[in-house]
């Protein structure tokens, strides 16, 4: 079933009691620790392979592992919606998601697809603002969420790890801005030049 914006309802053919909750409460209901079936060393190895945690020591990765919350989403589930409040970023362990943004007419425009090891929602940890895009699951996904409270806990417990995570987030934002600049330049080159008067 589609909502008023032409997007699938969160995770199911129709709204559930969980869908009617505010995002923070909805996320609290899904919280669990990283999959107990994965041995701790395998989880740390996965985190070590992700650019978000590049340069971190094993002890710091183990600390972060304890903060991350596993969430599972089926095909078509909406993880977050453009304009709704955000307090968490997400790291894809498995699966794929599509990031979409509404244009001036309200049509959802696909921006990018992300897969295992990639992350999104990091802007909400830097600046507490409404979500800038909608993210929809295109392949069943397991994600790990990290809230701004987890980031603050990391600041208090492991300042060096906190600084490296923020640097890694900044690098990712810079890469995305560079890519967006390139796309804007290409789009502007398609617009006919206006004659000077």
C-alpha positions as CSV (number, residue, x, y, z in Angstrom):
1,X,0.0,0.0,0.0
2,X,1.3,3.5,-0.8
3,X,1.0,6.6,1.4
4,X,0.0,10.0,0.3
5,X,3.4,10.7,-1.2
6,X,3.4,7.6,-3.4
7,X,5.8,5.8,-1.0
8,X,5.4,2.3,0.4
9,X,4.1,2.1,3.9
10,X,6.8,1.3,6.5
11,X,7.8,-2.3,6.2
12,X,4.3,-3.8,5.5
13,X,1.4,-3.8,3.0
14,X,-0.6,-1.6,5.5
15,X,0.1,0.5,8.5
16,X,0.8,-1.3,11.8
17,X,0.6,-0.2,15.4
18,X,4.3,0.4,15.2
19,X,3.9,2.7,12.2
20,X,1.7,5.0,14.2
21,X,4.4,5.6,16.8
22,X,6.8,8.5,16.6
23,X,10.2,7.6,15.0
24,X,12.1,7.5,18.3
25,X,9.6,5.2,19.9
26,X,9.4,3.0,16.8
27,X,13.2,2.6,16.8
28,X,13.3,1.8,20.5
29,X,11.0,-1.1,19.8
30,X,13.4,-2.5,17.2
31,X,16.5,-2.2,19.4
32,X,18.7,-5.2,19.9
33,X,22.4,-5.7,20.1
34,X,24.5,-6.8,17.1
35,X,23.6,-10.3,16.0
36,X,24.6,-12.8,18.6
37,X,25.2,-15.4,15.9
38,X,28.2,-13.4,14.7
39,X,31.3,-14.0,16.7
40,X,32.7,-10.8,18.2
41,X,35.9,-10.9,16.1
42,X,33.8,-11.1,12.9
43,X,31.8,-8.1,14.0
44,X,34.9,-6.1,14.7
45,X,36.4,-7.2,11.4
46,X,33.3,-5.9,9.6
47,X,33.4,-2.6,11.4
48,X,37.2,-2.3,10.6
49,X,36.3,-2.7,6.9
50,X,33.9,0.3,6.9
51,X,35.3,3.8,6.1
52,X,33.3,5.3,8.9
53,X,35.5,3.5,11.4
54,X,38.8,3.8,9.5
55,X,41.9,4.3,11.7
56,X,40.2,3.1,14.9
57,X,42.0,0.7,17.3
58,X,40.5,-2.7,18.1
59,X,39.5,-1.6,21.6
60,X,37.6,1.4,20.2
61,X,35.9,-0.8,17.6
62,X,34.8,-3.1,20.4
63,X,33.4,-0.2,22.4
64,X,31.5,1.1,19.3
65,X,30.2,-2.4,18.6
66,X,28.6,-2.4,22.0
67,X,26.8,0.8,21.1
68,X,25.4,-0.2,17.7
69,X,21.8,-1.4,17.5
70,X,20.9,-4.0,14.9
71,X,17.7,-3.4,12.9
72,X,16.3,-5.6,10.2
73,X,14.1,-4.3,7.3
74,X,12.2,-6.2,4.6
75,X,12.1,-5.3,0.9
76,X,10.1,-2.0,0.4
77,X,10.4,-0.8,4.0
78,X,10.9,2.9,4.6
79,X,13.8,3.4,7.0
80,X,13.4,7.2,7.3
81,X,11.4,9.8,5.5
82,X,12.4,13.2,4.2
83,X,11.3,15.9,6.7
84,X,10.8,13.7,9.8
85,X,13.0,14.2,12.8
86,X,16.2,12.1,12.9
87,X,18.4,11.1,15.8
88,X,20.4,8.1,14.3
89,X,22.6,7.3,11.4
90,X,22.7,3.8,9.8
91,X,25.4,1.5,8.6
92,X,24.4,-1.3,6.1
93,X,25.7,-4.7,7.1
94,X,23.8,-6.6,4.3
95,X,21.2,-5.6,1.7
96,X,20.7,-2.5,-0.3
97,X,18.8,0.8,0.1
98,X,17.8,3.6,-2.2
99,X,18.0,7.3,-1.2
100,X,15.3,9.5,-2.7
101,X,14.4,13.1,-2.4
102,X,11.2,14.9,-3.4
103,X,11.5,17.5,-6.2
104,X,9.5,20.8,-6.3
105,X,6.4,18.9,-7.5
106,X,6.6,16.2,-4.8
107,X,7.8,13.4,-7.1
108,X,10.4,11.1,-5.4
109,X,13.7,11.2,-7.3
110,X,16.2,8.4,-6.8
111,X,19.6,9.8,-5.9
112,X,21.8,6.8,-5.1
113,X,21.7,3.2,-4.0
114,X,23.9,2.1,-1.1
115,X,25.1,-1.4,-0.2
116,X,27.0,-3.3,2.5
117,X,29.6,-1.2,4.3
118,X,28.1,2.1,3.3
119,X,26.3,4.5,5.7
120,X,23.7,7.2,5.6
121,X,21.9,9.6,8.0
122,X,25.2,10.9,9.3
123,X,24.1,14.6,8.8
124,X,21.6,14.1,11.7
125,X,24.5,13.4,14.1
126,X,26.3,16.7,13.1
127,X,23.2,18.9,12.9
128,X,19.9,18.0,14.5
129,X,17.7,18.8,11.5
130,X,14.8,17.0,9.8
131,X,15.8,14.2,7.4
132,X,17.0,15.5,4.1
133,X,15.9,12.4,2.1
134,X,13.8,9.2,2.2
135,X,15.5,5.9,2.4
136,X,13.8,2.7,1.1
137,X,15.0,-0.9,1.3
138,X,15.6,-2.4,-2.2
139,X,17.0,-5.7,-0.9
140,X,16.2,-7.0,2.6
141,X,18.7,-5.3,4.9
142,X,20.4,-5.6,8.2
143,X,21.5,-2.2,9.5
144,X,23.3,-1.0,12.6
145,X,22.1,2.3,14.0
146,X,24.1,4.8,16.0
147,X,22.3,7.7,17.7
148,X,23.6,11.1,18.7
149,X,23.5,9.8,22.3
150,X,25.9,7.0,21.3
151,X,28.2,9.5,19.7
152,X,28.2,11.6,22.9
153,X,28.9,8.5,24.9
154,X,31.9,7.8,22.6
155,X,33.1,11.4,23.2
156,X,33.0,10.8,27.0
157,X,34.6,7.4,26.9
158,X,37.1,7.5,24.0
159,X,37.9,11.0,22.8
160,X,40.4,9.8,20.1
161,X,37.8,7.4,18.6
162,X,35.2,10.2,18.7
163,X,37.5,12.6,16.8
164,X,38.3,9.9,14.2
165,X,34.6,9.1,13.6
166,X,33.9,12.8,13.1
167,X,36.8,13.1,10.7
168,X,35.5,10.1,8.8
169,X,32.0,11.5,8.6
170,X,33.5,14.8,7.4
171,X,35.5,13.1,4.7
172,X,32.3,11.3,3.5
173,X,30.3,14.5,3.5
174,X,33.1,16.2,1.5
175,X,33.2,13.3,-1.0
176,X,29.4,13.6,-1.4
177,X,29.6,17.4,-1.8
178,X,32.3,17.0,-4.5
179,X,30.1,14.5,-6.4
180,X,27.1,16.8,-6.1
181,X,29.1,19.7,-7.4
182,X,30.1,17.6,-10.4
183,X,26.5,16.7,-11.1
184,X,25.3,20.3,-10.8
185,X,28.0,21.4,-13.2
186,X,26.9,18.8,-15.7
187,X,23.3,19.8,-15.4
188,X,24.1,23.5,-15.8
189,X,26.1,22.7,-19.0
190,X,22.8,21.3,-20.5
191,X,21.0,24.6,-20.0
192,X,21.4,26.8,-23.1
193,X,23.5,29.9,-22.4
194,X,21.5,33.1,-22.1
195,X,22.7,35.9,-24.5
196,X,24.2,38.9,-22.7
197,X,22.4,42.2,-23.3
